[in-house]
């Protein structure tokens, strides 16, 4: 069975955000990287470790990968398309994937049509526009996934977290920082990350003044943000 790539997993981590403390999500409680089991096993006030969050992520990815593979019905797709479909399924669930009509377009080979449905369905009234746009771009193989994932992570955090989870620092921002550092260990500018996380700064050329000393990977990422 196909698996999500490491690049796709990093994108998903950034997009989901990270919580050590359980938080309300869709009538239940979620934790870690959006782990929200139907059996309601996550309880209010529950805390986990990074190792537990990684374990939850692996098990959740397994069912999302299986759901996408089953719905492809033998059709082969590029890795970036598979990653985008798993990301969408992880976020919305197999039932909503079926309702969206995306897989029908994928099996027909209608890449543009599938991307359009990824971008436009399950946005929660616009709250998840950033994430859907990032998934659609990934599906199309366009550049800028890291920048889009950063925006969607902060977008989700700002709309679902009223600040009550931040009494012990900012685990969502810390997780974004940790994931970015995995790809570029030299990157250690949390203040710049906070600036970029603020939508009012996301297209401000002032950011360019602060990024001259950063590694080239993140210079390209920030430039993509400004041009997006």
Secondary structure, 3 states (H helix, E strand, C coil): CCCCCHHHHHHHHHHHCCEEEEEEECCEEEEECCECCCCCCCCCCCECCHHHHHHHHHHHHHHHHHHHHHHHCCCCCCHHHHHHHHHHHHHHCHHHHHHHCHHHHHHHCCHHHHHHHHHHCCCCCCCCHHHHHHHHHHHHCCCCHHHHHHHHHHHHHHHHCCCCCCCCCCHHHHHHHHHHHHHCCCCCCHHHHHHHHCHHHCCCCHHHHHCCCCCHHHHHHHHHHHHC
